[in-house]
Amino acid sequence: MAQAYEWDRGLFLPSTAEFDRAIHQLRRAAPAGLAANLPLISELATRLKTEPGISIREFDRRFRLIVATIAQGDVSALRTLAAQLRTTSPDALNSIRTLLPAEQRHFAVPLRPDASSPASIASAQDGDLPSPSGPVLDTAAPREPSKYRAVALIGTEAEHVRNEALLNGDQLVPLHLRCLDDLWTLAPTGLCGFVVGGSVWRQIAEADQRLTVRRICEYSMFLFARVCIDGLDPSVEQTFLKDAADARCGPLDGSRFCHGRNCDLTRADIEMLLSTAAVLEAAGTADFFPLGLTEADASLLRLIAADRRHPGNPLTIRRLGTRELAGGRSGARVFLLNDGSAKPFVAKVDAADRLRSELQRYQQWIQAWELNVTSPTFHSHLGSAAISYLLQPAPDGEGAPAPTLEDRLEELRCLEWTKPIEASRQLAGDLFQAVSRAADRLAALNSRPNIAPLRDDFWLDWPVRDLAANGIDFTIIDRDWQSISVSKLAEAAMSRLKPHFAGAIVHGDIHGRNILLLDRLPVFIDFALSGPGHPLVDLVRLDAVVRSTALRMLSDKRSMQEVAQKIYIDGTPADTVLAAHPAMSASPLASLAVRTAAKVRQSALAVAQVHSLGLPDFLAMTSVVSAHVLAIRHSGSGIERLVLSVVGPEFLAGGHS
């Protein structure tokens, strides 16, 4: 050890307090820059690991702090130091690896014997001495700077000899790993693919092999993977394809996910690895910083955007626009994304298990019904998962997605007072055609009886129920001026509905953001709750979507109660109702609500008849859905009428003078 550094004694004492004081002195006494201190650092590593009382973990910690103190972020010097330590102190490489940027950590990989190359094997068999060059790197530096050129070769070196030669010849970096645990650690540092040799399975207990297969298959939909199944337990090998397809939520992509009796890469695999590296590079350059997302989730969204481009033209995404959309009951985060050149898409980020369940529901219950669905695709990468929906373009171009029903209703509400009334009537007419078609589509789905035991808990009454449990209840006045507790009404309605909670096939989550409008054609999305459900829930919620936005209190309370009586109970045609109420007929928005309610009632009663239900069931479902909207969407809908009923008469009577 150089005598100029007398403070260095504390670096090797067992006391961590002495070490911390020595580090403080090192910051002041050591010459600036790592390049000038390479011999010193190498000496420190050799001596530190031989000091008694210092564990391997403590050695890693101390050496990392020493190097970080002197290096001061000099990445080039860190790579030079890594090259020197490979021959002098390979045990210290782990500390250097943690200081390097993620995309350059493969430069701090230990040495391996040169016995893996065919030439070296032959030389050893002939009794020749090893090459003067000695050990060689487990991974060579890429011939051009790149973050994603490393390919993990897992298993024995002998089974990857051919793979290493292929990779080295195509500017790819072979990275030898002993076991799968190393893969989970190093994959986020810049891999474009991995190859699992058959020897790996000998390290894993037969009881754990199937779980390991699933983890390999679901680990990333974007990294290239080749898996040798030779060595698997026969029962696990027999279910390999099914387990892989289940983990990846659909048919296996034969270009990115390969398996067979050996782990040998082909020329086609090399091309796919290069293409994968290009996609990873393109995604990594996107100017995309959504707030509130982890870096892993943001990386996944960038990858989905890059992957959705034409495979032959993986252009770099320079900017990726994003808008977070309001989510539904599941709590998943939903994002609208567009890079400015391709069709926009929606990505739903959530736990992998919940997303798989949603895709399975779509495949089982919806796929044959919704022919216009927007290609739901499952994606996973390094622990994050998402489903992407390729959105249909707006009728007037591909630069924007088709609007939702909620968007168009809000547009109509604004248009009614900002533009000539003829424009509002035209939009209201188009919207009614779309809503009418949506009702017909849902009626066709809801008429299908359910023969499976699966069903979800009916949850629309929960807000009213739980508020009432906390002493918060709504009270309404009927036409005879009698008070009615909304929670008691919902409880009675639920008793009527309960026997049929799983009677039909339903979409399960109808609201204004889950219906896209291609001009006047509805397209349904989001199938997290699809499957068995009550036959009337979808249609009644469709009516509530329009009613809660479009129905205006244009008449006095008694007149509005008469309108509701005629539509929901008597079944009076919409034209007759509107003719008797000119104020409502004058509003395209209110007219749309009346026509929608009449159409939905007609469709719902047709579905009810298929399931041996009737008008009481329709009224019960309408009561529950209406209470739900009142509790969580428009809890103050009657407040303004109350204020006006007090302030308005006083003003008109002269209170303003």
Buried (B, 14 or more C-beta within 10 A) or exposed (E): BEEEBEBBEBBBBEEEEBBEBBBEBBEEEBEEEBBEBBEBBBBBBBBBBEBEEBEEEBBBBBBBBBBBBBBEEBBEBBBBBBBBBBEEBBBBBBBBBEBBEEBBBBBBBBBBEBEBBEEBBEBBEEEEEEEEEEBBBBBBBBEEEBBBBBBBBBBBBEBBBEBBEBBBEBBBBBBBBBEBEBBEEBBBBBBBBBBBBBBBBEBBEEEEBBEBBBBBBBBBBBBBBBBBBBBBBEEBBEEBEEBBBBBBBBEBEEBBBBBEEEBBBEEEBBEBBBBBBBBBBBBBBBEBEBEEBEEEBBBBBBBBBBBBBEEEEBEBBEEBEBEEEEBBEBEBBBBBBBBEEBBBBBBBBBEBEBBBBBBBBBBBBBBEBBEEBBEBBBBBBBBBBBBBBBBBBBEEEBEBBBBBBBBBBBBBBEBBEEEEEEBBBEBBBBBBBBBBBBBEBBBEBBBBEBEEEEBBEBEBBBBBBEBBEEEEBBEBEEEEEEEEBBBEBBBEBBEBBEEBBBBBBBBBBBBBBBBBBBEBBBBBBBBBBBBBBBBBBBBBBBBBBBBBBBBBBBBEEEBBBBBBEBBBEEEBEBEEBBEBBEEBBEBBBBBBBBBBBBBBBBBBBBBBEBBEBEBEBBBBBBBBBBBBBBBEEEBEEBEEEEEEEEEEEEEEEEEEE
